[in-house]
Amino acid sequence: MTSSGSVGRDPKRKTGHPGARRYPCSEGEIEIAAESAEQWHALAVCLGRPELAYEGSWQTARQSPADGPLAAVVASMFAEDTAERWRARLEAHDVPCAVVA
């Protein structure tokens, strides 16, 4: 998925789980759609938080609320840079994403 695509329809999407929702960035918003253990691991590495990719972490992430503590950790990382910069990083790690217009 590229920045021209859309991974969601709800303009304030915080549904799903921490790996599949929209996050505010320092400028703009990014929507991610990690839907596998491999994509969750790639997301963790991209965020500079490889410890989030422990054995069984994908199952934990999928079962976590979209606005719970795990999502807060991910949100804090996205808040550190712009949506466009995150898009480039996420795409380089093969994490499905889109900058929200």
GUMAR-77953 format. One line per 4 residues: number of its first residue (from 1); their letters; for each residue y, z, x of N, C-alpha, C. Coordinates in nm, 4 decimals. Last residue first. Example, Ala and Ser with C-alpha at 12.3 -4.5 7.8 and 13.67 -1.06 7.14 Angstrom:
2
2> sa> -0.2250:0.7080:1.2850:-0.1060:0.7140:1.3670:0.0030:0.7870:1.2900 ~ -0.5690:0.7800:1.3190:-0.4500:0.7800:1.2300:-0.3300:0.7800:1.3200
// end
This chain:
101
101> avva> 1.2102:0.4109:-0.4821:1.3461:0.3564:-0.4945:1.4302:0.4389:-0.5877 ~ 1.0013:0.5617:-0.2592:1.0427:0.5582:-0.3994:1.1879:0.5144:-0.4062 ~ 0.7786:0.4096:-0.0455:0.9107:0.4712:-0.0556:0.9531:0.4533:-0.2008 ~ 0.4332:0.4767:-0.0498:0.5441:0.3916:-0.0934:0.6712:0.4729:-0.0914
97> cpvd> 0.0991:0.4674:0.0869:0.2272:0.5300:0.0563:0.3264:0.4271:0.0062 ~ -0.2096:0.5391:0.2386:-0.1375:0.4671:0.1337:-0.0103:0.5419:0.0930 ~ -0.2403:0.5536:0.5773:-0.2287:0.6406:0.4607:-0.1495:0.5638:0.3541 ~ -0.2693:0.4377:0.8314:-0.3462:0.3874:0.7170:-0.3510:0.4838:0.5996
93> hael> -0.0917:0.5057:1.0229:-0.2129:0.5884:1.0153:-0.3021:0.5486:0.8970 ~ 0.1135:0.3341:0.9746:0.0469:0.3239:1.1054:-0.0826:0.4047:1.1103 ~ 0.1963:0.4359:0.7278:0.1298:0.3059:0.7327:0.0569:0.2861:0.8647 ~ 0.3166:0.6735:0.8201:0.1995:0.6784:0.7327:0.1236:0.5465:0.7347
89> rarw> 0.5335:0.5699:0.9706:0.4296:0.6537:1.0328:0.3017:0.6540:0.9503 ~ 0.6764:0.4277:0.7733:0.6287:0.3597:0.8931:0.5163:0.4393:0.9603 ~ 0.7315:0.6379:0.5932:0.6539:0.5203:0.5515:0.5946:0.4500:0.6722 ~ 0.8952:0.8054:0.7474:0.7614:0.8506:0.7086:0.6743:0.7336:0.6661
85> reat> 1.1204:0.6413:0.7604:1.0493:0.6764:0.8843:0.9085:0.7256:0.8536 ~ 1.1868:0.6332:0.4858:1.1544:0.5093:0.5593:1.0792:0.5387:0.6894 ~ 1.2438:0.9015:0.4283:1.1304:0.8353:0.3630:1.0903:0.7083:0.4383 ~ 1.3321:1.0987:0.7188:1.3617:1.0087:0.6077:1.2347:0.9459:0.5513
81> deaf> 1.2219:1.4408:0.7827:1.2633:1.3063:0.8231:1.2836:1.2199:0.6984 ~ 1.1484:1.6920:0.6851:1.2058:1.6841:0.8192:1.2543:1.5458:0.8603 ~ 1.0126:1.6880:0.4499:1.1562:1.7181:0.4427:1.2255:1.7012:0.5772 ~ 0.7465:1.6642:0.5211:0.8189:1.5451:0.4771:0.9693:1.5673:0.4739
77> msav> 0.6926:1.9376:0.5764:0.6864:1.8373:0.6827:0.7659:1.7131:0.6440 ~ 0.7143:2.0592:0.3310:0.8027:2.1032:0.4393:0.8035:2.0030:0.5545 ~ 0.5071:1.9356:0.1903:0.6469:1.9079:0.1542:0.7417:1.9471:0.2664 ~ 0.2839:2.0592:0.3065:0.3043:1.9147:0.3238:0.4502:1.8792:0.2953
73> vaal> 0.3307:2.3194:0.2115:0.3208:2.2936:0.3559:0.3483:2.1460:0.3837 ~ 0.3214:2.2751:-0.0630:0.4454:2.3271:-0.0032:0.4467:2.3045:0.1473 ~ 0.0570:2.2008:-0.1008:0.1616:2.0998:-0.1201:0.2937:2.1453:-0.0592 ~ -0.0552:2.4526:-0.0620:-0.0861:2.3443:0.0309:0.0186:2.2343:0.0209
69> pgda> 0.0540:2.6004:-0.2853:0.0855:2.6349:-0.1465:0.0556:2.5238:-0.0450 ~ 0.1227:2.3494:-0.5470:0.0768:2.4774:-0.4933:0.1121:2.4980:-0.3465 ~ 0.1605:2.1222:-0.6928:0.2796:2.1966:-0.6537:0.2443:2.3354:-0.5982 ~ -0.0894:2.0219:-0.7443:0.0081:1.9317:-0.6824:0.1345:2.0035:-0.6382
65> psqr> -0.3517:2.2526:-0.6645:-0.2462:2.2022:-0.7534:-0.1434:2.1195:-0.6768 ~ -0.6607:2.1441:-0.5160:-0.5371:2.2221:-0.5100:-0.4337:2.1660:-0.6072 ~ -0.8729:1.9779:-0.5008:-0.8782:2.0803:-0.6046:-0.7512:2.1661:-0.6096 ~ -0.8159:1.8174:-0.2839:-0.8342:1.7544:-0.4159:-0.8309:1.8557:-0.5285
61> atqw> -0.8157:2.0106:-0.0773:-0.6925:1.9409:-0.1147:-0.7029:1.8808:-0.2541 ~ -1.0896:2.0811:-0.0699:-0.9878:2.1817:-0.1001:-0.8590:2.1153:-0.1480 ~ -1.1985:1.8377:0.0066:-1.2364:1.8957:-0.1213:-1.1341:2.0009:-0.1652 ~ -1.0769:1.8164:0.2588:-1.0509:1.7150:0.1566:-1.0854:1.7697:0.0180
57> sgey> -1.1791:2.0290:0.4088:-1.0385:2.0314:0.3660:-1.0073:1.9295:0.2578 ~ -1.4316:2.0291:0.5155:-1.4173:2.0674:0.3753:-1.2750:2.0644:0.3230 ~ -1.3163:2.0995:0.8337:-1.4338:2.0628:0.7547:-1.4184:2.1166:0.6122 ~ -0.9562:2.0405:0.8493:-1.0789:2.1126:0.8839:-1.1947:2.0645:0.7956
53> alep> -0.6957:1.9346:0.8532:-0.8115:1.8461:0.8367:-0.9409:1.9135:0.8807 ~ -0.4913:2.0948:0.9227:-0.5128:2.0763:0.7792:-0.6365:1.9911:0.7503 ~ -0.4657:2.0728:1.1928:-0.5421:2.1876:1.1432:-0.5656:2.1800:0.9920 ~ -0.2881:1.8666:1.2388:-0.4317:1.8356:1.2363:-0.5178:1.9513:1.1873
49> rglc> -0.0059:1.8045:1.1774:-0.0741:1.9259:1.1325:-0.2253:1.9017:1.1264 ~ 0.1437:1.5797:1.1966:0.1443:1.6699:1.3117:0.0798:1.8029:1.2793 ~ 0.1207:1.3980:0.9989:0.2183:1.5048:0.9780:0.2303:1.5979:1.0980 ~ -0.0924:1.2499:1.0994:0.0402:1.1887:1.0919:0.1487:1.2949:1.0770
45> vala> -0.3007:1.4331:1.0567:-0.2654:1.3940:1.1935:-0.1246:1.3365:1.1960 ~ -0.2996:1.4403:0.7754:-0.2808:1.5631:0.8533:-0.2368:1.5316:0.9956 ~ -0.3564:1.1692:0.7183:-0.2308:1.2299:0.6750:-0.2007:1.3540:0.7581 ~ -0.6151:1.1480:0.8203:-0.5076:1.0667:0.8790:-0.3708:1.1227:0.8413
41> hwqe> -0.7448:1.3223:0.6432:-0.7422:1.3530:0.7866:-0.6286:1.2761:0.8541 ~ -0.7077:1.1785:0.4073:-0.6522:1.3134:0.4186:-0.6417:1.3530:0.5654 ~ -0.8518:0.9468:0.4676:-0.7073:0.9369:0.4469:-0.6413:1.0739:0.4559 ~ -1.1091:1.0586:0.4850:-1.0512:0.9880:0.5998:-0.8997:0.9782:0.5865
37> asea> -1.1504:1.1561:0.2283:-1.1454:1.2499:0.3402:-1.0807:1.1858:0.4620 ~ -0.9284:0.9887:-0.0017:-1.0567:1.0051:0.0668:-1.0393:1.1062:0.1792 ~ -0.6782:0.9290:-0.0961:-0.7869:0.9424:-0.1928:-0.9241:0.9485:-0.1267 ~ -0.3426:0.9609:-0.0755:-0.4639:0.9845:0.0034:-0.5771:1.0141:-0.0946
33> aiei> -0.0817:0.8519:-0.1470:-0.2015:0.8395:-0.2299:-0.3265:0.8498:-0.1436 ~ 0.2660:0.9439:-0.1714:0.1436:0.9204:-0.0955:0.0250:0.9178:-0.1904 ~ 0.5986:0.8579:-0.1743:0.4829:0.8877:-0.2571:0.3590:0.8508:-0.1766 ~ 0.9072:0.9869:-0.0722:0.7870:0.9121:-0.0366:0.6769:0.9530:-0.1332
29> eges> 1.2614:0.9569:-0.1075:1.1339:1.0180:-0.1432:1.0205:0.9261:-0.1012 ~ 1.5764:1.0194:0.0668:1.4825:0.9460:-0.0161:1.3573:1.0262:-0.0480 ~ 1.5973:1.2077:0.3439:1.6697:1.0999:0.2756:1.5665:1.0204:0.1984 ~ 1.4175:1.4008:0.3915:1.5566:1.4309:0.4246:1.6503:1.3267:0.3642
25> cpyr> 1.2159:1.3692:0.0891:1.2347:1.3639:0.2341:1.3808:1.3986:0.2636 ~ 0.9986:1.4811:-0.1671:1.1338:1.4519:-0.1194:1.1367:1.4557:0.0331 ~ 0.6936:1.3250:-0.2645:0.7603:1.4309:-0.1895:0.9021:1.3890:-0.1547 ~ 0.4364:1.2660:-0.5048:0.5668:1.2286:-0.4479:0.6276:1.3501:-0.3795
21> ragp> 0.0779:1.2523:-0.4432:0.1975:1.2874:-0.5206:0.3223:1.2418:-0.4472 ~ -0.1860:1.3278:-0.3154:-0.1544:1.2165:-0.4056:-0.0406:1.2573:-0.4979 ~ -0.2408:1.5528:-0.1753:-0.2538:1.4256:-0.1048:-0.2185:1.3057:-0.1893 ~ -0.2176:1.7649:-0.3589:-0.1210:1.7526:-0.2490:-0.1287:1.6210:-0.1708
17> hgtk> -0.2871:1.5945:-0.6747:-0.3143:1.6968:-0.5733:-0.2186:1.6751:-0.4570 ~ -0.1692:1.5351:-0.9856:-0.2759:1.4980:-0.8945:-0.3093:1.6134:-0.8030 ~ 0.1884:1.5331:-0.9981:0.0575:1.5515:-1.0570:-0.0482:1.5068:-0.9576 ~ 0.4506:1.4925:-0.9692:0.3930:1.6021:-0.8928:0.2578:1.6358:-0.9547
13> rkpd> 0.6871:1.2528:-1.0184:0.5434:1.2741:-1.0071:0.5070:1.3882:-0.9128 ~ 0.9136:1.1677:-1.1492:0.9149:1.2994:-1.0844:0.7717:1.3444:-1.0581 ~ 0.8594:0.9185:-1.2637:0.9649:0.9289:-1.1637:0.9726:1.0651:-1.0943 ~ 0.5370:0.7981:-1.2934:0.6234:0.9088:-1.3344:0.7314:0.9287:-1.2289
9> rgvs> 0.3776:0.6136:-1.1654:0.4732:0.5655:-1.2645:0.5717:0.6722:-1.3074 ~ 0.2678:0.5367:-0.8285:0.2783:0.6184:-0.9482:0.3822:0.5648:-1.0428 ~ 0.2813:0.3772:-0.6137:0.1575:0.4503:-0.6298:0.1606:0.5396:-0.7517 ~ 0.3994:0.0551:-0.5681:0.4234:0.1841:-0.6317:0.2898:0.2521:-0.6514
5> gsst> 0.5184:-0.1527:-0.2954:0.4284:-0.1141:-0.4030:0.4685:0.0187:-0.4624 ~ 0.6829:-0.1797:-0.0847:0.7177:-0.2582:-0.2021:0.6293:-0.2229:-0.3208 ~ 0.5719:-0.0326:0.1166:0.6907:0.0219:0.0516:0.7317:-0.0584:-0.0707 ~ 0.2185:-0.0765:0.0531:0.3403:-0.0855:0.1323:0.4573:-0.0304:0.0541
1> m> -0.1167:0.0000:0.0847:0.0000:0.0000:0.0000:0.1231:0.0000:0.0893
// end
